[in-house]
Amino acid sequence: MSSRYHQVYESWEKDPEAFWAEAAQDLVWTKPWDTVFDASDGVYGRWFVGAECNTAYNCLDRHVFAGRAGQAALIYDSPVTDSQQTYTYGELTDAVATLAAVMKKHGVTKGDRVIVYMPMIPEAVIGMLACARLGAVHSVVFGGFAARELATRIDDCTPKMIISASCGIEPGRVVTYKPLLDEAIEISSHKPSACLVYQRPMETASLVPGRDFDWAAETAAADAAGEKADCVSVAATDPLYILYTSGTTGQPKGVVRDNGGHMVALKWSMDAVYGMEPGEVYWAASDVGWVVGHSYIVYAPLLHGCTTILFEGKPVGTPDAGTFWRVISEHKVSALFTAPTAFRAIKKEDPEGSFIGQYDMNHFRTLFLAGERADPDTVQWAEDMLKVPVIDHWWQTETGWPIAADPMGLGMLPVKLGSPTVPMPGYDVQILDEAHEPVEAGKMGSICVKLPLPPGCLPTLWGNDQRFRDSYLREFPGFYATADAGYKDEDGYLYIMARTDDIINVAGHRLSTGAMEEVLASHPDVAECAVVGIADSMKGQVPAGFIVLKSGVTKDLAEIEKEVVQLVRQKIGPVAAFKIAITVGRLPKTRSGKILRGTMRSIADGEAYRTPATIDDPAILDEISEALKEHGVARAG
């Protein structure tokens, strides 16, 4: 099939307003827009000004009225509790309307904020959609997040209500949430008027009289009384949610998502980018605490009429490296979207892909990767093992949907390993130098998007327009600065090489850590890796490579480290000054799988650092420190 990409992208370039107005016709609006885009509204302009809508209606009720009430909307699959549950569109609509009635009884109205502090259970999705139904603004905070970090979010968005659960389940342990929630409320200045707590059978939380209410009892009473909340019409420009960017310290940065533009962009992306048809099963193996969970577990699949999967487990260890293939097989998944780090973990445990053949994968047709740079070695491994297209695509919490992709629904373009392919309609992506001028093909610079940003992207930060301008718009006037560095090739393909913070300066040469990681990952014994720039008195900075080996590797570690150093010298050259390769058992990551390179750099440089609130396991930082000492990196510790 030949791709329609260039034709569609040109139609957007020619008339952006007509392009998005046409896309908006697929949704239900309670009031049409006065203007598709108003450049004078907000910080850089607003989409669908004057329109009114309800996101929950478009996710749920619309499909029920269209005859999809009996179709599966949400499949909950939890290997950590050995349970599964399926909600049809009719059942999910009913559960959301009931919970919304409970929230309304406790005073939640249009515009109020509600924090959702939940594990990966259906009630988390129901809670988000109930907020949307009432026109309330949800702010999902990753379940089990530290009390102080939760408190900063409580003070920033001042929620009327917090909805939570008694616990989360990690492999081999129960994580109690209620003590963390209680501590957060105690130390925050703002106090919510009510907390709704879902009691899981593994842990019963104690409830504070007058403030805390039992989720099951409250919804059962509302259900028995036939109480259902109707959808509240809100302005398209009203906020749907606030999502705090991961790893924040001090004052958190709350990304705002509006209702109208968000619906339009996500609905369009399910067909054009992901190639999905209504009724098919789509799985984003992420967490509702991250933007992927918001966009592609909850909202986009339901807007499009798909069946979405909510997975409470890990790519390995629940129970083995075949769990992804089991889910795909059992639920007839058409497309999987996950982070490259998940596939690196699977590749490390099962380098030969021996589990794949145990499952019927006939329904599976596409794998999408995003969240971290997809190194070519991992992409190639996944393609070889799965025999389906593997699509690396790139976007951010701030954008809410892909900036660049190989658009399955428009017809695939030729794959170039290491590239997320091309910008999507809505995004005029340019590579700029330090003088704010575009650079020629093949030259690295700052990746920027010409304003205005398309529908679905953040219009501002919660309660802080100035910080939004300072963080994203000031450095390159007229552009949104992605804080990523990379280049475009002669065909317009985009290459994301590193965060701008991860470009290291070695004796005056600006080098990409991503390029070095690509080389390290190509070594046959390396499962995953990270490169950071560490301080050097002679060269300013030098790169240090941390490598994690595949399971079953028996070769001498010093020999492997010598080989990867030689490999970088061969592929990149002596200019990289790459001499430090360190084998570690694992890399420090956030719970969403992002490698904490900045923290590793601070450890290597002997700088004071704060353990990131989003870290998966703080003990790994001590392991990194010990490994650095063993390799004679003097500043460590």
HUKA-V783172 format. One record per run of one state. SS is the DSSP state (hx for helix, st for strand, lp for the rest). FROM is the first residue (numbers start at 1). TO is the last residue. If there is no record, write none. Layout:
((SS/FROM/TO) (SS/FROM/TO))
This chain:
((lp/1/4) (hx/5/14) (lp/15/15) (hx/16/26) (lp/27/30) (st/31/31) (lp/32/34) (st/35/38) (lp/39/45) (st/46/49) (lp/50/51) (st/52/53) (lp/54/54) (hx/55/68) (lp/69/71) (st/72/78) (lp/79/82) (st/83/88) (hx/89/105) (lp/106/112) (st/113/117) (lp/118/121) (hx/122/134) (lp/135/136) (st/137/140) (lp/141/146) (hx/147/157) (lp/158/160) (st/161/165) (lp/166/166) (st/167/170) (lp/171/172) (st/173/176) (lp/177/177) (hx/178/187) (lp/188/193) (st/194/198) (lp/199/199) (st/200/200) (lp/201/202) (st/203/203) (lp/204/211) (st/212/214) (hx/215/224) (lp/225/233) (st/234/235) (lp/236/238) (st/239/244) (lp/245/253) (st/254/258) (lp/259/259) (hx/260/272) (lp/273/280) (st/281/284) (lp/285/290) (hx/291/304) (lp/305/306) (st/307/311) (lp/312/322) (hx/323/331) (lp/332/332) (st/333/338) (lp/339/339) (hx/340/349) (lp/350/355) (hx/356/358) (lp/359/365) (st/366/369) (lp/370/375) (hx/376/386) (lp/387/388) (st/389/392) (lp/393/393) (st/394/394) (lp/395/403) (st/404/405) (lp/406/407) (hx/408/410) (lp/411/420) (st/421/423) (lp/424/428) (st/429/432) (lp/433/437) (st/438/438) (lp/439/444) (st/445/450) (lp/451/460) (st/461/461) (lp/462/464) (hx/465/473) (lp/474/478) (st/479/488) (lp/489/493) (st/494/499) (hx/500/502) (st/503/506) (lp/507/508) (st/509/512) (hx/513/521) (lp/522/525) (st/526/536) (lp/537/539) (st/540/549) (lp/550/556) (hx/557/571) (lp/572/573) (hx/574/576) (lp/577/579) (st/580/583) (lp/584/588) (st/589/590) (lp/591/594) (st/595/595) (lp/596/596) (hx/597/604) (lp/605/614) (st/615/615) (lp/616/618) (hx/619/630) (lp/631/637))
